[in-house]
């Protein structure tokens, strides 16, 4: 397999350093796991660990023919970490199904992991992580599926809105895109976020697949997933602008003795028409119809989300747009993150927009390769106008998705 100069630069870096954050069992983490990078040592994060192992399997495949790369050893390392990520989180699951968002290996009494300090449960990647781990191990006998069912049940019981059929965040702490303006700073239990609902749909699909592979009844997660798919399409698609949007669930008719006795507020949710990278997650998660996808792709390249280095996490013409370096919360108000670029790349590819997908891949490789050549490492996020790193050098995590872009684009 031949590689371009930028592809080779990124792969050389990943070969030398990407496997360093794969850690053996240590402290309170009984199983192997992956850390995002040097700035996050001794921590295990939910969706970071999913995307990291997702990408590392592709790094292994791309380097399989390299005589200086120990494919068998590295593949085994990734497989053990993929399995360990899941088991570490399930090790701290509480009786009602709550699973921590992140764990700090060297903290016994960790306020990041337990309630009442934390309201949101593990972001919707646990079933998808288990599915990948099973594929890498070639075995699912190690997986306690009843714990996954309990985890999904927690979401259904505590973060589900019956009226709209959508799921909501309980607060704005550690929601993935940390300061996503459709959630950040808004009332608790009100934000039906696209990120949350799209990836929960993917979780139901992953759990159903796990049950089928184990020869167990998959009808319940299949039904739940189908209901959520219908709700997302009904409530979150906007025909006027041709995009999906997060929704505000605080819709009520306030009646008095005299007023508001006639036509009520009959809509079940209110669109939060803020253009973010999340508007395109229905492509990655196979929620958009082919007709919707065509409009969405056309809209993207004409929108203020589009930049020379990929998709801005918030559109440049939104009043929330801001590129201030921040790690607490991490700033997702416009900066380029490789995971959001990958989501767009994969979504475009899956709906047949290969040329557009290659554009996103090339933009991503451009800033990563330049960062490696200039600083010897990759950054956590990037400036959408200059391609310069914004924060945290020696960050690997989902930057490794560049390898997934390289590998998947070879099949076009």
DOSETI-843402 format. One record per residue (C-alpha): x, y, z. Coordinates in nm, 4 decimals, m for minus. Example, Ala and Ser with C-alpha at 12.3 -4.5 7.8 and 13.67 -1.06 7.14 Angstrom:
! residues 2
REC         xx         yy         zz
REC     1.2300    m0.4500     0.7800
REC     1.3670    m0.1060     0.7140
//
This chain:
! residues 412
REC         xx         yy         zz
REC     0.0000     0.0000     0.0000
REC     0.1455     0.3368    m0.1028
REC     0.1026     0.6587     0.0956
REC     0.1258     1.0298     0.0201
REC     0.3885     1.2420     0.1976
REC     0.1341     1.3712     0.4514
REC    m0.0059     1.0233     0.5108
REC     0.3439     0.8864     0.5685
REC     0.4291     1.1698     0.8101
REC     0.1227     1.0940     1.0204
REC     0.1762     0.7169     1.0083
REC     0.5426     0.7488     1.1100
REC     0.4359     0.9527     1.4118
REC     0.1632     0.7062     1.5060
REC     0.3993     0.4118     1.4682
REC     0.6456     0.5690     1.7127
REC     0.4097     0.7120     1.9728
REC     0.0416     0.6156     1.9379
REC     0.0705     0.2980     2.1425
REC     0.2470     0.4604     2.4399
REC    m0.0804     0.5675     2.6092
REC    m0.2039     0.2065     2.6062
REC    m0.1584     0.1219     2.9720
REC    m0.1453    m0.2043     3.1692
REC    m0.3673    m0.2480     3.4777
REC    m0.2715     0.0030     3.7442
REC    m0.4037     0.1385     4.0712
REC    m0.7821     0.1037     4.0829
REC    m0.8105     0.0155     3.7117
REC    m0.7901    m0.3661     3.7140
REC    m0.7664    m0.4009     3.3370
REC    m0.5616    m0.2515     3.0534
REC    m0.6872     0.0814     2.9166
REC    m0.5989     0.3793     2.6975
REC    m0.5225     0.7366     2.8012
REC    m0.5853     1.0278     2.5599
REC    m0.2323     1.1706     2.5919
REC     0.0277     1.3171     2.8260
REC    m0.2049     1.5887     2.9571
REC    m0.4498     1.3174     3.0668
REC    m0.2228     1.0580     3.2264
REC    m0.3786     0.8056     3.4666
REC    m0.7298     0.8710     3.3327
REC    m0.9818     0.6669     3.1385
REC    m1.2461     0.8591     2.9440
REC    m1.5598     0.7166     2.7870
REC    m1.5841     0.8321     2.4269
REC    m1.2113     0.9084     2.4017
REC    m1.1274     0.5447     2.4753
REC    m1.3844     0.4274     2.2194
REC    m1.2444     0.6348     1.9340
REC    m0.8844     0.5660     2.0353
REC    m0.9218     0.1878     2.0143
REC    m1.1381     0.2268     1.7024
REC    m0.8464     0.4108     1.5389
REC    m0.5621     0.1988     1.6760
REC    m0.6970    m0.1111     1.5031
REC    m0.6612     0.0803     1.1740
REC    m0.3098     0.1956     1.2646
REC    m0.2214    m0.1721     1.3076
REC    m0.3706    m0.2686     0.9727
REC    m0.1931     0.0109     0.7861
REC     0.1430    m0.0874     0.9368
REC     0.0905    m0.4636     0.8999
REC     0.3383    m0.4848     0.6113
REC     0.6086    m0.2814     0.7888
REC     0.8895    m0.5194     0.8903
REC     0.9842    m0.2962     1.1838
REC     0.6295    m0.3021     1.3236
REC     0.5293    m0.5930     1.5469
REC     0.1757    m0.6387     1.4180
REC     0.0880    m0.9376     1.6378
REC     0.2091    m0.7726     1.9592
REC     0.0454    m0.4370     1.8893
REC    m0.2832    m0.5965     1.7811
REC    m0.2884    m0.7966     2.1023
REC    m0.2203    m0.4776     2.2987
REC    m0.5137    m0.2983     2.1334
REC    m0.7427    m0.5966     2.1816
REC    m0.6638    m0.6167     2.5532
REC    m0.7141    m0.2425     2.5987
REC    m1.0448    m0.2445     2.4080
REC    m1.1745    m0.5181     2.6366
REC    m1.0204    m0.3550     2.9434
REC    m1.1786    m0.0163     2.8769
REC    m1.5236    m0.1728     2.8963
REC    m1.4533    m0.3901     3.2002
REC    m1.2954    m0.1008     3.3913
REC    m1.6065     0.1117     3.3465
REC    m1.8425    m0.1741     3.4314
REC    m1.6343    m0.2397     3.7427
REC    m1.7621     0.0940     3.8760
REC    m2.1241     0.0575     3.7647
REC    m2.3742     0.1360     4.0408
REC    m2.6840    m0.0672     4.1301
REC    m2.9247     0.1402     3.9210
REC    m2.7070     0.1147     3.6090
REC    m2.5157     0.4432     3.6396
REC    m2.1652     0.4186     3.4894
REC    m1.8994     0.6905     3.5394
REC    m1.8022     0.9164     3.2521
REC    m1.4358     0.8958     3.3435
REC    m1.2090     0.7279     3.5969
REC    m0.8820     0.8451     3.7493
REC    m0.6627     0.5464     3.8126
REC    m0.4752     0.6970     4.1069
REC    m0.7751     0.8378     4.2999
REC    m0.9582     0.6005     4.5332
REC    m1.2362     0.8448     4.6274
REC    m1.2965     0.9996     4.2889
REC    m1.5597     1.2757     4.2718
REC    m1.5417     1.2544     3.8931
REC    m1.6790     0.9024     3.9087
REC    m1.9527     0.8982     4.1719
REC    m2.2702     1.0804     4.2556
REC    m2.4033     1.3224     4.3746
REC    m2.1214     1.5244     4.2176
REC    m2.1882     1.3739     3.8727
REC    m2.5336     1.3733     3.7124
REC    m2.4792     1.2370     3.3594
REC    m2.4002     0.8704     3.3137
REC    m2.1338     0.7324     3.0766
REC    m2.1739     0.8894     2.7346
REC    m2.3379     0.6574     2.4779
REC    m2.0336     0.4586     2.3679
REC    m2.0210     0.1650     2.6080
REC    m2.2074    m0.0832     2.3844
REC    m2.0151     0.0314     2.0788
REC    m1.6897    m0.0122     2.2725
REC    m1.7969    m0.3630     2.3760
REC    m1.8873    m0.4500     2.0176
REC    m1.5448    m0.3451     1.8876
REC    m1.3722    m0.5271     2.1727
REC    m1.5632    m0.8424     2.0852
REC    m1.4597    m0.8125     1.7221
REC    m1.0939    m0.7633     1.8155
REC    m1.0946    m1.0487     2.0678
REC    m1.3023    m1.2788     1.8491
REC    m1.5016    m1.3584     2.1599
REC    m1.7797    m1.2108     2.3760
REC    m1.7852    m1.4631     2.6595
REC    m1.6095    m1.2126     2.8890
REC    m1.8863    m0.9504     2.8483
REC    m2.1629    m0.9246     3.1134
REC    m2.4490    m0.8202     2.8830
REC    m2.6863    m0.7763     3.1776
REC    m2.4706    m0.4808     3.2860
REC    m2.5054    m0.3211     2.9420
REC    m2.8830    m0.3675     2.9619
REC    m2.8814    m0.2029     3.3056
REC    m2.6757     0.0895     3.1716
REC    m2.9210     0.1473     2.8844
REC    m3.2053     0.1115     3.1315
REC    m3.0583     0.3955     3.3372
REC    m3.0766     0.6214     3.0319
REC    m3.4380     0.5162     2.9662
REC    m3.5425     0.5758     3.3274
REC    m3.3519     0.8949     3.4053
REC    m3.2744     1.0798     3.0807
REC    m3.5718     1.0092     2.8528
REC    m3.8566     1.2454     2.7620
REC    m4.1742     1.0457     2.6922
REC    m4.3480     1.3313     2.5120
REC    m4.0888     1.3854     2.2389
REC    m3.9333     1.0391     2.2454
REC    m3.5884     1.1993     2.2833
REC    m3.3121     1.1702     2.5418
REC    m3.1689     1.4671     2.7336
REC    m2.8614     1.5621     2.9322
REC    m2.9178     1.6105     3.3048
REC    m2.6639     1.8946     3.3145
REC    m2.3826     2.0357     3.0990
REC    m2.0877     1.8641     3.2688
REC    m1.8605     1.6481     3.0472
REC    m2.1080     1.6131     2.7599
REC    m1.8482     1.5371     2.4911
REC    m1.8402     1.8709     2.3115
REC    m1.7942     2.0365     2.6489
REC    m1.9401     2.3810     2.5815
REC    m2.1850     2.2888     2.3086
REC    m2.4183     2.5929     2.3222
REC    m2.7335     2.3823     2.2788
REC    m2.6546     2.2331     2.6228
REC    m2.3906     2.4456     2.7956
REC    m2.5337     2.7062     3.0336
REC    m2.8915     2.5955     2.9710
REC    m3.1463     2.4615     3.2250
REC    m3.0874     2.1116     3.3512
REC    m3.2903     1.8273     3.2004
REC    m3.3943     2.0420     2.9050
REC    m3.1495     1.9730     2.6218
REC    m3.2272     1.6934     2.3773
REC    m2.8851     1.7044     2.2160
REC    m2.8180     1.5570     1.8714
REC    m2.4913     1.4060     1.9918
REC    m2.6666     1.2222     2.2742
REC    m2.9592     1.0960     2.0674
REC    m2.7600     0.9956     1.7595
REC    m2.5031     0.7985     1.9554
REC    m2.7714     0.6393     2.1740
REC    m2.9329     0.5136     1.8554
REC    m2.5919     0.3686     1.7640
REC    m2.5739     0.2137     2.1134
REC    m2.9066     0.0325     2.0703
REC    m2.7897    m0.1029     1.7362
REC    m2.4579    m0.2152     1.8860
REC    m2.6272    m0.3845     2.1825
REC    m2.8687    m0.5666     1.9524
REC    m2.5732    m0.6912     1.7464
REC    m2.3941    m0.8099     2.0614
REC    m2.7019    m1.0056     2.1703
REC    m2.7390    m1.1649     1.8265
REC    m2.3748    m1.2730     1.8298
REC    m2.4266    m1.4316     2.1706
REC    m2.7418    m1.6078     2.0482
REC    m2.9675    m1.4041     2.2772
REC    m3.2939    m1.2180     2.2135
REC    m3.2199    m0.8796     2.0510
REC    m3.5771    m0.7603     1.9973
REC    m3.5929    m0.5094     2.2846
REC    m3.2904    m0.2953     2.1843
REC    m3.3961    m0.3221     1.8208
REC    m3.7409    m0.1863     1.9074
REC    m3.5987     0.0879     2.1295
REC    m3.3564     0.1871     1.8556
REC    m3.6284     0.2014     1.5920
REC    m3.8476     0.4180     1.8136
REC    m3.5587     0.6550     1.8751
REC    m3.4830     0.6698     1.5022
REC    m3.8419     0.7752     1.4340
REC    m3.8284     1.0398     1.7078
REC    m3.5012     1.1880     1.5815
REC    m3.6341     1.2118     1.2264
REC    m3.9662     1.3561     1.3396
REC    m3.8455     1.6030     1.6025
REC    m3.4950     1.7033     1.4944
REC    m3.5062     1.7359     1.1143
REC    m3.5770     2.0877     0.9853
REC    m3.7211     2.0873     0.6353
REC    m3.6722     2.4615     0.5932
REC    m3.2950     2.4642     0.6331
REC    m3.2187     2.1024     0.5453
REC    m3.0407     2.0191     0.8708
REC    m3.0951     1.8306     1.1945
REC    m3.0941     2.0364     1.5162
REC    m3.0842     1.9750     1.8903
REC    m3.4124     2.0459     2.0686
REC    m3.5336     2.2320     2.3771
REC    m3.7776     2.0159     2.5751
REC    m3.9185     2.2945     2.7961
REC    m4.2421     2.3294     2.6019
REC    m4.5483     2.3886     2.8207
REC    m4.8829     2.5634     2.7919
REC    m4.9261     2.7822     3.0999
REC    m5.3018     2.8054     3.1504
REC    m5.4820     3.0554     3.3714
REC    m5.8498     3.0930     3.4509
REC    m5.8896     3.3226     3.1504
REC    m5.5916     3.2881     2.9185
REC    m5.4448     3.0035     2.7150
REC    m5.7608     2.7955     2.7283
REC    m5.7803     2.7350     2.3552
REC    m5.5048     2.6136     2.1230
REC    m5.2194     2.4717     2.3344
REC    m4.8490     2.4523     2.2527
REC    m4.8933     2.1274     2.0626
REC    m4.5312     2.0869     1.9487
REC    m4.3298     1.8430     2.1569
REC    m3.9912     2.0155     2.1316
REC    m3.8478     2.3481     2.0170
REC    m3.5584     2.3510     1.7680
REC    m3.2343     2.5110     1.8812
REC    m3.1221     2.6312     1.5394
REC    m2.7556     2.6665     1.6172
REC    m2.5266     2.5235     1.3514
REC    m2.2726     2.2892     1.5110
REC    m2.0822     1.9815     1.3980
REC    m2.3533     1.7785     1.5717
REC    m2.5979     1.8749     1.2978
REC    m2.4105     1.6233     1.0774
REC    m2.4055     1.3280     1.3182
REC    m2.7238     1.1826     1.1600
REC    m2.4989     1.0982     0.8634
REC    m2.2393     0.9149     1.0715
REC    m2.5096     0.7244     1.2600
REC    m2.7130     0.6397     0.9461
REC    m3.0208     0.8318     1.0609
REC    m3.0609     1.0751     0.7712
REC    m3.2546     0.9590     0.4665
REC    m3.0684     0.9634     0.1311
REC    m3.2681     1.2696     0.0276
REC    m3.1806     1.4502     0.3508
REC    m2.8148     1.3553     0.3134
REC    m2.8005     1.5135    m0.0297
REC    m2.9291     1.8435     0.1094
REC    m2.7003     1.8272     0.4119
REC    m2.3843     1.7737     0.2066
REC    m2.4759     2.0561    m0.0291
REC    m2.5528     2.2818     0.2676
REC    m2.2229     2.2071     0.4400
REC    m1.9952     2.3407     0.1667
REC    m2.1977     2.6620     0.1492
REC    m2.2150     2.7130     0.5259
REC    m2.0058     2.8892     0.7905
REC    m1.9284     2.5464     0.9392
REC    m1.6987     2.4754     0.6461
REC    m1.3323     2.5794     0.6753
REC    m1.0043     2.5053     0.5003
REC    m0.9253     2.2484     0.7693
REC    m1.2574     2.0737     0.8118
REC    m1.5770     2.1324     1.0042
REC    m1.5901     2.4082     1.2636
REC    m1.7492     2.2752     1.5805
REC    m1.9718     2.5874     1.5817
REC    m2.0415     2.7869     1.2668
REC    m1.8468     3.1099     1.2248
REC    m2.1658     3.3158     1.1845
REC    m2.3111     3.2039     1.5201
REC    m2.2773     3.4511     1.8078
REC    m2.1315     3.1746     2.0281
REC    m1.8327     3.1268     1.7924
REC    m1.5106     3.1621     1.9919
REC    m1.1610     3.0138     1.9622
REC    m1.0244     3.1002     2.3080
REC    m0.7907     2.8203     2.4274
REC    m0.9619     2.6434     2.7161
REC    m0.9231     2.3032     2.8745
REC    m1.1938     2.3316     3.1392
REC    m1.4312     2.3154     2.9704
REC    m1.2629     2.2084     2.6485
REC    m1.3592     2.4613     2.3854
REC    m1.5882     2.3280     2.1101
REC    m1.7154     2.6694     1.9980
REC    m1.5510     2.6638     1.6568
REC    m1.2150     2.4864     1.6857
REC    m1.1355     2.1911     1.4622
REC    m1.1282     1.8543     1.6384
REC    m1.0163     1.5478     1.4457
REC    m1.3077     1.3431     1.5811
REC    m1.5620     1.5856     1.4318
REC    m1.3746     1.5792     1.1017
REC    m1.3830     1.1999     1.1065
REC    m1.7572     1.2012     1.1786
REC    m1.8107     1.4171     0.8697
REC    m1.5698     1.2107     0.6581
REC    m1.7340     0.8802     0.7493
REC    m2.0856     1.0183     0.7112
REC    m2.0090     1.1538     0.3647
REC    m1.8474     0.8257     0.2671
REC    m2.1353     0.6100     0.3894
REC    m2.3884     0.8087     0.1871
REC    m2.1842     0.7878    m0.1310
REC    m2.0171     1.1308    m0.1313
REC    m1.6637     1.0018    m0.1838
REC    m1.5100     1.3163    m0.3314
REC    m1.6420     1.5262    m0.0447
REC    m1.5116     1.2713     0.2067
REC    m1.1648     1.2851     0.0519
REC    m1.1688     1.6633     0.0894
REC    m1.2199     1.6269     0.4658
REC    m0.9471     1.3608     0.4871
REC    m0.6953     1.5791     0.3040
REC    m0.7773     1.8819     0.5195
REC    m0.7251     1.6748     0.8343
REC    m0.3928     1.5326     0.7195
REC    m0.2737     1.8806     0.6254
REC    m0.2924     2.0210     0.9788
REC    m0.1801     1.7018     1.1542
REC     0.1237     1.6516     0.9291
REC     0.2273     2.0153     0.9656
REC     0.1945     1.9978     1.3448
REC     0.4099     1.6829     1.3523
REC     0.6727     1.8341     1.1225
REC     0.6824     2.1592     1.3222
REC     0.6401     2.0407     1.6812
REC     0.6979     1.6666     1.6680
REC     0.3501     1.5857     1.7974
REC    m0.0222     1.6489     1.7528
REC    m0.2510     1.8891     1.9419
REC    m0.5927     1.8390     2.0970
REC    m0.7699     2.0944     1.8741
REC    m0.6848     2.3204     1.5819
REC    m0.7527     2.6713     1.4501
REC    m0.9980     2.6538     1.1576
REC    m0.8373     2.9434     0.9672
REC    m0.4662     2.8692     1.0144
REC    m0.4553     2.4983     1.0980
REC    m0.2339     2.5728     1.3980
REC    m0.2668     2.3626     1.7132
REC    m0.4640     2.5330     1.9901
REC    m0.4117     2.3251     2.3029
REC    m0.2303     2.0232     2.4532
REC     0.0569     1.8889     2.2447
REC     0.1260     1.5144     2.2660
REC    m0.2446     1.4437     2.2323
REC    m0.3226     1.1169     2.0532
REC    m0.6703     0.9825     2.1246
REC    m0.8990     1.0501     1.8293
REC    m0.6226     1.2211     1.6287
REC    m0.5396     0.8597     1.5425
REC    m0.8607     0.8610     1.3385
REC    m0.6422     1.0025     1.0637
REC    m0.5330     0.6403     1.0181
REC    m0.8967     0.5363     0.9845
REC    m0.9439     0.8030     0.7175
REC    m0.6370     0.6804     0.5311
REC    m0.7404     0.3163     0.5469
REC    m1.1053     0.3724     0.4577
REC    m1.0229     0.6095     0.1722
REC    m0.8039     0.3396     0.0100
REC    m1.1217     0.1420    m0.0518
REC    m1.2915     0.4203    m0.2495
//
